[in-house]
């Protein structure tokens, strides 16, 4: 399904006609990949006779796109160069991109499938409210024609604050590249230090959210107790790149792909779709450690929990947590018993088990690797802890979960 467009028309003299559809997306981006998955799902489910063409980097072919003898195009209209190149195209075009607050900004009569920026930001802020946050901020991107959806999310953030009588601020930061890493991180830390604590931050992408997490780690700012962070995209790759798992709102990208393919199918069948507008709501809020705040606890417990969340799976012990805090083990245990009614060891074990559950549920990682990645010294020890805490072995727990999900 990943072929390069060529100007040669297929021979349609025998058998059913197979239509050629170009997909103008960046397959290296999680947002684009999930849209492509939705398009592929529609093609498989409906069994439409389409050949799908996907370039590794379609921008190199934009100048000659009008010469391509295909039948239809589904394209990322967040890139202004794409919209310009496809103006006046001789085949049906379906656009996909971010929604506009101003309906007049949509591209004329080109059918448009959009993610709902208003709802994305509202869901993120509502999640932060549930986490006990009353002050908010938005970490965005420098203004650019390539990320005008980020400015739409800023406006959605400001509108939500106004509707709900809440206070907050927007920080765009710097565009990141290797030469600016140091200065970008320093400026980000300065901004984070200036915020009242606690503050909940909505990042316009998971990539921006990961920058926040890294800056908080460097500056020793406790996440989520001092700064709670939620991103947008639910990029699962990012969960492997930070010690604190990131909460995120997943866009309805697969549904966007399906709806775009459906519109193109209608257009190729002769049904009118000109000027159609489809805005797809978010799929889900994924609550993880970066917003799992423990409210009304002492500063000592909050700092210790921050350290435990980062290093539990590296095999830390209660003594190491106490040493980091600069207090005796007995004093630390006193704070934990008073605030949480649990021991430091209990919280370390809870974090290790949560990571174990995540790996068992969402990966095919072998049990031995799960044990090591979760901070257990052996499979036997993991099995013993599972039997005591869960009532089964990790393998049985995984099989039972898979059986439930397959129903």
CORRA-V52037 format. One record per run of one state. SS is the DSSP state (~ for helix, > for strand, _ for the rest). FROM is the first residue (numbers start at 0). TO is the last residue. Records with the same first field share a line. If there is no record, write none. Layout:
SS->FROM-TO + FROM-TO
This chain:
_->0-1 + 3-17 + 24-28 + 46-48 + 54-56 + 67-70 + 76-78 + 85-90 + 98-101 + 105-109 + 115-115 + 130-133 + 139-143 + 164-165 + 171-176 + 194-197 + 203-204 + 219-225 + 232-234 + 240-245 + 250-251 + 268-275 + 280-282 + 286-287 + 291-297 + 314-316 + 325-327 + 340-342 + 362-365 + 373-377 + 389-392 + 405-406
>->2-2 + 18-23 + 49-53 + 71-75 + 91-97 + 110-114 + 134-138 + 166-170 + 198-202 + 226-231 + 246-249 + 276-279 + 283-285
~->29-45 + 57-66 + 79-84 + 102-104 + 116-129 + 144-163 + 177-193 + 205-218 + 235-239 + 252-267 + 288-290 + 298-313 + 317-324 + 328-339 + 343-361 + 366-372 + 378-388 + 393-404
